[in-house]
């Protein structure tokens, strides 16, 4: 799968979330991508366990905030 973004000089950064398997997170770690447990990027190198799964946020080279999660969002986030 690929994502293609517009190549204009000016753009408004966005947030994109994907439901993925654990293999996606393993690839991010293997490539040395800096990741965070929260969208404000205050928890470097940590994952979250919201909604009974695992999730991380990371920046793509264009400045978009990417999020990968291993479990769909539920009614209310649960920490664990």
Secondary structure, DSSP 8 states (H G I E B T S, - for coil): --------S-----EEEEE--HHHHHHHHHTT---BSSTT--SBT--B-GGGS-EEEEE-TTS-EEEEESS---SS----
